[in-house]
Amino acid sequence: MQHIKAHMQSDSPRSKRERATERGELMKYFMEHLNTSRKRDGLPLLTMPRMGRLLLAIPTKDLYYLQSVCDQAKDFSKKFWWEINPKNHPEKNEQK
């Protein structure tokens, strides 16, 4: 019989897969696309905690919309930063 610790390994691939969420996957997607342009421009790379803070107020369903809009744009990074800036969407802010 094995010790219980053998069954509770936190660094196993199975536990990471269980904790994966669709929001986390979208955050990784945005982070990878933004970091390629940031690396090219000599800016510091974004981390997952920073992405979480940037996307905190945006619901997951809106992240799918943001992903599709950014994918269709000529410059992914420029469109992303423009879309998440609330000053660029005054009509939506007035409704709330």
N, C-alpha and C positions, 0 to 999 in steps of 0.2 A: 504494500500500500504506500502511495506517495504522500509526502507532506502537503498540506494545504497551500503552502507557498508556491509549489510547482504549478498549481492551477491558477494562481493569482498574479502571474507575471504581467506587470503593467507595460512593458516595452514589447509585447508580442504584437505582430501585425494584426491579429484578430481584434484586439482592443481598440486600436486606432481606427479600424474600419467600422467598428460599432459606434464610435463617437462621431464619425463624419456626418456632417449635416449638409443640406443643399445650400444653406447660407454660407457655410464655410467654404464650400467648393466654389461658389461665386466670388467670394473674397479672394481666394487663391487665384482665380482666373483674372480678376482685375489687377491684382498685385503683380502677376507675371507680365501682363501686357504693359502696365505702367512702368515697371522696373526696367524693361528693355530700353525705353526711350529715356528714362532718368539716367541709366548707366551711360548711354551714348552722350547725354548732355553734361555729364560730370556731377550730377546731383546725388545726394545720399539716397540709397534704396529704401523703399517702403517696407515695413514689417507688418506681420499679421495684426498685432495690437493696434498699430496706427490705422490700418485699413478698417478694423472694427470700430474705431473711434470716428473715422470719416463717414462710415455708412450706418452709424448708430440709429439715426432717425428715419432711415429709408426702409420701408417694409420689403420683405423678400420678393413679393410679386412685382414691385417696382424695380428691383434689381434686375429682373429678367428683361424688363423694358429697357433699362439703362444699357444692358449688355447688347441688345439688338441694335439700339441706336448707335452705340459706340462702334460696333462691328461694321455698320454701314458707312460710318464717317471716314473721311479721307485721313484724318489724323486722330487716332484712338485717344491719345492722352489729352489733347486739346478739347475734344468733345466731352470726355469724362469730367474734366475739371469745370467746364462750363455748365454741364448739366447738374452737378451736385451743388453748385453755388445758388443759394436761395434768392439772392438779389436778382438773378436772371429770370426768375419766375414770379413776378409780383402779383399776377392774377390768382395764382394758387395760394399765395400767402394771405390775400384778402378774404378768401373763402373760409379760412380757419379762424 
